[in-house]
Amino acid sequence: MLTDKEVLAALSGILKPEQVLWSAASMRAYDCDAYPVAHAKPQAVAIPETTEEVAKIVRWCVENEIPYVARGAGTGLSGGAIAALGGIVISTKRMTRILEIDIPNRRLKAQSGAVNRNLSQAVASHGLHFAPDPSSQSVSTLGGNIAENSGGPHTLKYGVTAQHILGVTLVTPEGEVVQFQSGVPGYDFVGLIVGSEGTLGIVTEAWVKLIPLPSTVRTALVAFANVRTAVKAVSNIIAAGVTPAALEMIDKGILHALKAAFGLTYHPDAQAVLLIECDGDPASVDREMTEALAICSDALEINVAETETERLRLWTARKKGIGAMGRLAPSIVTHDGVIPRSKLPETLDFIYTLADKKGLNVANIFHAGDGNLHPCFYFDDRDPQQLRSVGEAGEEILRHCVAAGGSITGEHGVGVEKMEFMRVMYSAESLAAQAAAKRIFNSGSLCNPCKVLPDQLGCIELKRGTP
Ligand SMILES: Cc1cc2nc3c(=O)[nH]c(=O)nc-3n(C[C@H](O)[C@H](O)[C@H](O)COP(=O)(O)OP(=O)(O)OC[C@H]3O[C@@H](n4cnc5c(N)ncnc54)[C@H](O)[C@@H]3O)c2cc1C
């Protein structure tokens, strides 16, 4: 095992000294992501600028048997970017360049540290955009989006990140540089790498698909007197054959947080609001929005944006909802599960009752059209009892989702948080097949250990829950 001094000296030889962080304050800053209950301090943080620099660091880690993990903006919600067994965090924060814009072929190549929103901004004047839009898009990176196969409010119509990645440059867990393309003969390794949570290597560059911006967008915020009516409207809208571009639900807890944080007010009797957005050509937008709003006939209030400024104001509730919760408690754990949309009413009832039973505060803001729940528990993580209860509540919710025919994660990944819960979703044979697929790229335990698959060497202390 190398000492901190030896690690620092070696990394400063590979990179410039200012590309290596090692102070106690920096290690504290990098010891967790946006899943605030899992912490692990790295030995150092390397900040490469090119694929070749990433490859050199990885090769050095392999030679010296030091674990390493890629990190983008650290907004992941399942502990995926923590250095679970110590070692080196390889940050892509200086790999932010857009390398090529190919308008005729509607594609763009960028380094993996490029911020999601910057990709769309770079091609907006050509009437194009990169469709995946996680709510963290003002900071989260292309590499993080690829690793987590991120979704977002517009996933309902445009799909998740996997549908928008054309090719990647990958530094393999051994430090070789390889390139993969999707839609070409041979095995689809792009499909395997997207969503692999940084366990199959480090993506350094990617080609992404660009799609036209819709000519018309209409947005409405609809207030309901109770959550059940709101979520029933969601399943009725989809059942009627309307596919809005976005169909999001925000409950009273979040509305309360928005008032506390930003002074935003909504209908005083609203227990839930739905944000409905339709886009496309003017005629289909009119038809879809009319149908969707007709289904919301028992709403308390319907606000349809007349201007772009009003539209952005309606979106504030969704975009700032989780941030606003910072006012309510020192810590937030945002759980992530999927259920069939028809099970939304009973599952929401289950979540509120569970929180009451455990004496916890919960608020919900989620991609209702996809059945992708995000119960946010806000609490004081200095209180061990609250911490335990939040973990237990999360486990019960995940079991409920799987029993309802859904999944343990919709878009936040497995990370360290849900490794053990992979057993709830998959048979032993299925997990063994996934482990075999991982070994094609990652035959050791250095590249992002203790993530995704259970039963990894040295990861016992990171186990959560016992399915
Ligand atoms: C307020 C808020 C809202 C959010 N909303 C959404 C949402 O709507 N939809 C959604 O899907 N997610 C959402 N998230 C979760 C998170 O933003 C996404 O998972 C995002 O894609 C993570 O990107 P990042 O750059 O922060 O990655 P990080 O958190 O730094 O890393 C996440 C994982 O990706 C790996 N990784 C990072 N870069 C690379 C790379 N170059 N190569 C290989 N692996 C890499 C890491 O090792 C880690 O396992 C939200 C998070 C927050 C805090």
The ligand as an ORCA input file, in Angstrom:
! r2SCAN-3c Opt
* xyz 0 1
  C     -31.511     17.859     -7.631
  C     -31.242     16.607     -8.425
  C     -32.105     16.254     -9.444
  C     -31.868     15.097    -10.193
  N     -32.730     14.781    -11.198
  C     -32.517     13.679    -11.936
  C     -33.414     13.339    -13.001
  O     -34.380     14.035    -13.287
  N     -33.126     12.221    -13.702
  C     -32.057     11.421    -13.427
  O     -31.855     10.428    -14.107
  N     -31.205     11.726    -12.429
  C     -31.395     12.819    -11.683
  N     -30.536     13.129    -10.670
  C     -29.385     12.234    -10.396
  C     -28.070     12.653    -11.086
  O     -28.062     14.034    -11.355
  C     -27.843     11.868    -12.382
  O     -27.649     10.504    -12.080
  C     -26.640     12.383    -13.198
  O     -26.570     11.710    -14.428
  C     -25.307     12.198    -12.481
  O     -24.333     12.934    -13.202
  P     -23.005     13.437    -12.483
  O     -22.151     14.086    -13.494
  O     -23.336     14.231    -11.285
  O     -22.379     12.029    -12.065
  P     -21.706     11.604    -10.690
  O     -22.670     11.730     -9.569
  O     -20.403     12.273    -10.536
  O     -21.454     10.061    -10.966
  C     -22.543      9.176    -11.088
  C     -22.031      7.795    -11.503
  O     -21.476      7.900    -12.804
  C     -20.116      7.451    -12.818
  N     -19.411      8.309    -13.757
  C     -19.337      9.666    -13.750
  N     -18.630     10.096    -14.821
  C     -18.249      8.973    -15.490
  C     -17.498      8.753    -16.671
  N     -16.975      9.756    -17.364
  N     -17.297      7.477    -17.067
  C     -17.814      6.443    -16.372
  N     -18.535      6.595    -15.255
  C     -18.755      7.845    -14.824
  C     -19.645      7.579    -11.385
  O     -18.604      6.679    -11.111
  C     -20.927      7.247    -10.620
  O     -21.076      5.861    -10.529
  C     -30.745     14.272     -9.905
  C     -29.871     14.639     -8.878
  C     -30.115     15.783     -8.134
  C     -29.157     16.146     -7.043
*
